[in-house]
Amino acid sequence: MYRTRLQSICANFAIQSPSLRITKFANISQKGVDEDDAKKGEISLIVNNINQYQLPDNAWREDFGDEARCKVFKARLGARLIVNSAGGVLENAGLCLHRNFGFPFIPGSAIKGIARHAGWCDWNDEEDDTEKGRKALAIAEIFGYPTNDDCLDMYLGKAIGKEVKKTGKVCFFEAFPTGRAETEIDILNVHHRKYYAGNIDAALDNENPNLCYFPTVKAGTEFCFRVLRLKNLSDENFNLAVKWLKAGLSINGIGAKTAAGYGWFDIPEDKTDISIDESFLKDLGDTYLKEGKPRTEALKKDYKKGKIIIDTDERKRAFCQFLSRYKIKIGGEWQDGINRMFKEFGERYEDD
């Protein structure tokens, strides 16, 4: 009865706040409409509402003092972005939206998390004992100690002391879009739901897929990132914090479904040294990715036969990013050559 009255009241008003609609109210119980279609329709309304918001130029301050104290850089989404997908009233269909203005943004906690993970990767891959110890202490100074990683905390405990607690000396602000942040609907088809629910013993081909619609930030959207140093932080460690953040954005990605290629950024200012061959990267994706799964064996075979021509620094780095982004497992004869590429360009390969 309460739900019916609420729907009746809301029907008389135009709900203009996308953040309220996605977090507080969703009307999917429409008479005579299939549940999946109703959910898609509701998300379409939310997406269209978000896309109406246009941020004016210089809406957010890009300077928090001199460049030595605050680093500001822009990065462009190379794929769709999903942040806070579990935060809405519709299951796995949430999106992190500004409470007052309705546009998508990336929380500072998420940005700090991927920077810290990139720092941990750098520390974990370091083979020189002296440099490994320096990077561990830098992580503690930048992000705080304990780090909540058992292996790293055990390593740091010998140098800092297990009972000591330290606060991080770098502030990672929210990342806001620099202009219009358009959103669009994405879909995930869950096949064999009866089988996964335990209702049948075998996964048959006579089941209808469970259509899961969810909103995403469109690829190509540009965000502005701000990193602020606090007192008594060395220049070296501040530069490391910025370096780790950029590595986390461009290699690991941010948000949900990063293993499937979501959430990675392209940082234009880093292309002054070594650019990314975008056409080469796209060709790899079109050729060797089918339904989000890498055709690893075909990639290895064509690489060994010389069909994949990597003749420039741009293509070398693009190839490394392709392998890392899609977690393509490498091995055998070609691994030494790939490892040399990763080491040459300061990238990190993750093998799940």
C-alpha positions as CSV (number, residue, x, y, z in Angstrom):
1,M,0.0,0.0,0.0
2,Y,2.8,2.4,0.9
3,R,4.6,1.6,-2.3
4,T,1.5,2.3,-4.4
5,R,1.0,5.6,-2.7
6,L,4.6,6.6,-3.2
7,Q,4.4,5.8,-6.9
8,S,1.2,7.8,-7.2
9,I,2.8,10.8,-5.6
10,C,6.0,10.6,-7.8
11,A,3.9,10.2,-10.9
12,N,2.8,13.8,-10.5
13,F,6.3,15.2,-10.3
14,A,9.3,15.1,-12.7
15,I,12.2,13.7,-10.8
16,Q,15.1,15.8,-12.1
17,S,17.8,14.5,-9.7
18,P,19.6,11.5,-11.2
19,S,21.5,10.8,-8.0
20,L,18.2,10.6,-6.0
21,R,16.6,8.5,-8.7
22,I,19.4,5.9,-8.9
23,T,19.9,5.7,-5.1
24,K,16.5,6.2,-3.6
25,F,13.7,5.4,-6.1
26,A,13.3,3.2,-9.1
27,N,10.0,2.5,-10.8
28,I,10.2,-0.9,-12.5
29,S,6.9,-2.4,-11.4
30,Q,5.0,-1.2,-14.5
31,K,1.8,-3.1,-15.3
32,G,2.0,-5.2,-18.4
33,V,5.8,-4.6,-18.9
34,D,8.4,-7.3,-18.6
35,E,10.8,-6.8,-15.7
36,D,13.9,-6.7,-17.8
37,D,12.3,-4.1,-20.2
38,A,11.1,-2.1,-17.2
39,K,14.6,-2.0,-15.7
40,K,16.1,-1.0,-19.0
41,G,13.6,1.8,-19.4
42,E,14.3,3.1,-15.9
43,I,18.1,3.1,-16.5
44,S,17.5,4.9,-19.8
45,L,15.6,7.6,-18.0
46,I,18.5,8.0,-15.5
47,V,21.1,8.0,-18.3
48,N,19.2,10.6,-20.3
49,N,18.8,12.7,-17.1
50,I,22.6,12.6,-16.4
51,N,23.5,13.6,-20.0
52,Q,21.5,16.8,-19.6
53,Y,24.1,18.2,-17.2
54,Q,26.9,20.2,-18.7
55,L,29.7,21.4,-16.5
56,P,30.8,25.0,-17.4
57,D,34.4,25.6,-18.3
58,N,36.7,25.9,-15.3
59,A,33.9,24.8,-13.0
60,W,36.4,23.3,-10.6
61,R,39.6,24.9,-9.5
62,E,42.6,23.3,-11.0
63,D,45.1,25.0,-8.7
64,F,45.6,24.3,-5.0
65,G,48.8,26.4,-4.8
66,D,52.1,26.1,-6.6
67,E,52.9,23.0,-8.7
68,A,55.5,21.9,-6.2
69,R,52.7,21.3,-3.7
70,C,49.8,20.2,-5.9
71,K,50.0,18.2,-9.1
72,V,47.0,18.5,-11.5
73,F,46.7,16.4,-14.7
74,K,44.0,15.3,-17.1
75,A,43.3,11.8,-18.3
76,R,40.8,10.5,-20.9
77,L,38.8,7.3,-20.6
78,G,39.9,4.7,-23.0
79,A,37.0,2.4,-22.2
80,R,33.7,2.6,-20.3
81,L,33.8,3.4,-16.6
82,I,31.8,1.8,-13.8
83,V,32.1,3.2,-10.2
84,N,29.9,2.1,-7.3
85,S,27.8,-0.3,-9.3
86,A,26.4,-1.8,-6.1
87,G,25.4,1.5,-4.7
88,G,21.9,1.9,-6.3
89,V,18.5,0.6,-5.5
90,L,18.7,-1.6,-8.6
91,E,21.0,-4.5,-8.1
92,N,24.4,-3.9,-9.7
93,A,23.1,-0.9,-11.6
94,G,24.5,1.9,-9.5
95,L,26.8,4.7,-10.5
96,C,28.8,7.3,-8.4
97,L,26.9,10.6,-9.1
98,H,27.4,14.0,-7.5
99,R,24.7,14.4,-4.9
100,N,23.8,18.0,-6.0
101,F,24.7,18.3,-9.6
102,G,24.1,14.8,-10.9
103,F,27.2,14.2,-13.0
104,P,29.5,11.1,-12.5
105,F,32.7,11.5,-10.6
106,I,35.4,9.3,-9.1
107,P,35.8,9.3,-5.2
108,G,39.1,10.2,-3.7
109,S,39.2,6.9,-1.8
110,A,39.0,4.9,-5.1
111,I,41.8,7.0,-6.6
112,K,44.0,6.6,-3.5
113,G,43.3,2.8,-3.6
114,I,44.5,2.3,-7.2
115,A,47.6,4.5,-6.5
116,R,48.4,2.4,-3.5
117,H,48.0,-0.8,-5.4
118,A,50.3,0.5,-8.2
119,G,52.8,1.3,-5.4
120,W,52.5,-2.2,-4.0
121,C,53.1,-3.7,-7.5
122,D,56.2,-1.6,-7.9
123,W,57.5,-2.7,-4.5
124,N,56.6,-6.3,-5.1
125,D,58.4,-6.4,-8.4
126,E,61.6,-4.7,-7.1
127,E,64.6,-7.1,-6.9
128,D,67.2,-4.7,-5.5
129,D,67.0,-5.0,-1.7
130,T,68.0,-1.3,-1.1
131,E,65.5,0.0,-3.6
132,K,62.8,-2.4,-2.3
133,G,63.2,-1.0,1.2
134,R,63.1,2.6,0.0
135,K,59.9,2.0,-1.9
136,A,58.3,0.2,1.1
137,L,59.0,3.2,3.3
138,A,57.7,5.5,0.6
139,I,54.4,3.6,0.6
140,A,54.1,4.0,4.4
141,E,54.8,7.8,4.1
142,I,52.5,8.4,1.2
143,F,49.5,6.2,2.2
144,G,50.0,5.6,5.9
145,Y,51.0,2.6,8.0
146,P,49.7,-0.1,8.7
147,T,48.9,-0.6,5.0
148,N,46.5,-3.5,5.7
149,D,48.6,-5.7,3.5
150,D,50.0,-8.5,5.7
151,C,53.1,-9.1,3.5
152,L,54.0,-5.5,3.2
153,D,53.2,-4.7,6.9
154,M,55.5,-7.6,8.0
155,Y,58.2,-6.2,5.8
156,L,57.7,-2.6,7.2
157,G,57.3,-3.8,10.8
158,K,61.0,-4.5,11.0
159,A,62.0,-1.0,9.9
160,I,59.2,1.1,11.5
161,G,57.9,-1.0,14.4
162,K,54.7,-3.0,14.6
163,E,53.2,-0.7,17.2
164,V,53.8,2.5,15.3
165,K,50.9,4.1,13.3
166,K,51.5,6.7,10.6
167,T,49.1,8.9,8.7
168,G,49.6,9.3,4.9
169,K,51.1,12.6,3.7
170,V,49.3,12.8,0.3
171,C,45.7,13.9,-0.3
172,F,44.0,12.4,-3.3
173,F,41.0,14.5,-4.3
174,E,37.9,13.4,-6.2
175,A,38.2,13.4,-10.0
176,F,35.6,15.5,-11.8
177,P,34.9,15.5,-15.5
178,T,36.2,18.5,-17.4
179,G,33.1,19.0,-19.5
180,R,30.1,16.9,-20.4
181,A,30.3,13.4,-18.9
182,E,28.0,11.4,-21.0
183,T,26.7,8.0,-19.8
184,E,25.3,5.1,-21.7
185,I,23.7,1.7,-21.0
186,D,25.7,-1.5,-21.0
187,I,24.4,-5.0,-20.7
188,L,25.6,-8.3,-19.1
189,N,23.9,-11.5,-20.2
190,V,23.9,-14.1,-17.5
191,H,23.3,-17.5,-19.1
192,H,22.1,-20.6,-17.4
193,R,20.6,-18.9,-14.3
194,K,18.7,-22.0,-13.3
195,Y,21.9,-24.0,-13.3
196,Y,23.8,-21.4,-11.3
197,A,20.9,-21.2,-8.8
198,G,21.1,-25.0,-8.3
199,N,17.6,-25.6,-9.7
200,I,18.9,-28.0,-12.5
201,D,21.9,-30.3,-12.7
202,A,23.1,-29.4,-16.2
203,A,23.6,-26.1,-18.1
204,L,21.3,-26.5,-21.1
205,D,20.9,-24.3,-24.2
206,N,17.1,-23.9,-23.7
207,E,17.3,-21.2,-21.0
208,N,16.6,-17.6,-21.7
209,P,19.5,-15.3,-20.6
210,N,19.1,-13.0,-17.6
211,L,19.6,-9.5,-19.0
212,C,21.4,-7.2,-16.6
213,Y,21.4,-3.6,-17.6
214,F,23.6,-1.0,-15.9
215,P,24.8,2.6,-16.6
216,T,28.4,3.4,-17.5
217,V,30.4,6.6,-18.2
218,K,31.1,6.8,-21.9
219,A,34.7,6.2,-23.2
220,G,36.4,9.4,-24.2
221,T,35.2,11.4,-21.2
222,E,38.0,13.5,-19.7
223,F,38.6,13.7,-16.0
224,C,40.8,16.0,-14.0
225,F,42.9,14.5,-11.2
226,R,44.5,16.4,-8.3
227,V,47.1,15.2,-5.9
228,L,48.1,17.4,-2.9
229,R,51.2,17.0,-0.8
230,L,51.0,17.6,2.9
231,K,53.7,18.8,5.2
232,N,57.2,17.1,5.5
233,L,56.9,15.0,2.3
234,S,60.0,14.8,0.2
235,D,59.9,15.7,-3.5
236,E,61.0,12.2,-4.4
237,N,58.1,10.6,-2.6
238,F,55.6,13.1,-3.9
239,N,56.7,12.4,-7.5
240,L,56.4,8.6,-6.7
241,A,52.8,9.1,-5.6
242,V,51.9,10.9,-8.9
243,K,53.8,8.2,-10.9
244,W,51.9,5.4,-9.1
245,L,48.6,7.1,-9.6
246,K,49.2,7.4,-13.4
247,A,50.4,3.8,-13.6
248,G,47.2,2.7,-11.8
249,L,45.0,4.7,-14.1
250,S,46.7,3.6,-17.4
251,I,47.6,0.0,-16.6
252,N,45.3,-1.4,-13.9
253,G,42.2,0.8,-14.4
254,I,39.7,2.0,-11.8
255,G,36.2,0.9,-10.8
256,A,34.5,-2.4,-11.6
257,K,35.2,-5.0,-14.3
258,T,38.8,-3.7,-14.9
259,A,39.8,-7.3,-15.8
260,A,37.4,-7.1,-18.7
261,G,38.9,-3.9,-20.0
262,Y,36.8,-1.3,-18.2
263,G,38.0,1.8,-16.4
264,W,41.5,2.4,-17.9
265,F,42.7,5.9,-18.8
266,D,44.9,7.4,-21.4
267,I,47.1,10.3,-20.1
268,P,47.9,12.6,-23.0
269,E,50.8,14.4,-21.3
270,D,52.7,11.2,-20.9
271,K,52.8,10.8,-24.7
272,T,55.5,13.4,-25.0
273,D,58.1,10.7,-24.4
274,I,56.5,7.5,-25.6
275,S,53.1,7.7,-27.3
276,I,50.6,4.8,-27.6
277,D,49.9,3.5,-31.0
278,E,46.1,3.6,-30.8
279,S,45.4,2.0,-34.2
280,F,47.7,-0.8,-33.3
281,L,46.0,-1.3,-29.9
282,K,42.6,-1.3,-31.6
283,D,43.6,-3.8,-34.2
284,L,44.8,-6.1,-31.4
285,G,41.6,-5.8,-29.6
286,D,39.4,-6.4,-32.7
287,T,41.5,-9.4,-33.7
288,Y,42.3,-11.2,-30.5
289,L,39.4,-10.4,-28.2
290,K,36.1,-12.2,-28.6
291,E,33.3,-11.7,-26.1
292,G,35.8,-10.2,-23.7
293,K,38.1,-13.3,-23.6
294,P,41.6,-13.1,-25.0
295,R,42.5,-15.7,-27.7
296,T,45.9,-16.3,-26.1
297,E,47.0,-19.2,-28.2
298,A,46.2,-17.4,-31.5
299,L,48.1,-14.3,-30.2
300,K,51.2,-16.4,-29.3
301,K,51.2,-18.2,-32.7
302,D,50.9,-15.0,-34.7
303,Y,53.5,-13.2,-32.5
304,K,56.0,-16.0,-33.1
305,K,55.3,-16.1,-36.9
306,G,55.9,-12.4,-37.1
307,K,52.3,-11.5,-38.1
308,I,52.2,-9.0,-35.2
309,I,54.7,-6.4,-36.2
310,I,56.2,-4.5,-33.2
311,D,58.7,-2.2,-34.9
312,T,58.4,1.0,-32.8
313,D,58.5,2.1,-29.2
314,E,54.8,3.1,-29.5
315,R,53.8,-0.4,-30.5
316,K,56.0,-2.0,-27.9
317,R,54.3,-0.1,-25.1
318,A,50.8,-0.6,-26.7
319,F,51.4,-4.4,-26.8
320,C,52.6,-4.4,-23.2
321,Q,49.4,-2.5,-22.1
322,F,47.2,-4.9,-24.1
323,L,48.7,-7.9,-22.4
324,S,48.4,-6.4,-19.0
325,R,45.0,-4.9,-19.4
326,Y,43.4,-8.1,-20.5
327,K,45.5,-10.3,-18.1
328,I,46.7,-12.4,-21.0
329,K,48.9,-15.2,-19.6
330,I,52.3,-15.4,-21.3
331,G,54.7,-18.3,-21.2
332,G,57.2,-20.5,-23.1
333,E,59.7,-19.1,-25.5
334,W,58.3,-15.6,-25.9
335,Q,58.1,-14.7,-22.2
336,D,61.7,-13.4,-22.0
337,G,61.1,-11.0,-24.9
338,I,57.8,-9.7,-23.4
339,N,59.4,-9.3,-20.0
340,R,62.2,-7.2,-21.5
341,M,59.6,-5.0,-23.0
342,F,57.7,-4.5,-19.7
343,K,61.0,-3.7,-17.9
344,E,62.1,-1.3,-20.7
345,F,58.9,0.8,-20.4
346,G,58.4,0.5,-16.7
347,E,55.2,-1.4,-17.1
348,R,54.0,-4.3,-14.9
349,Y,52.6,-7.6,-16.1
350,E,50.0,-9.3,-13.9
351,D,49.4,-13.0,-14.5
352,D,46.2,-14.3,-12.8
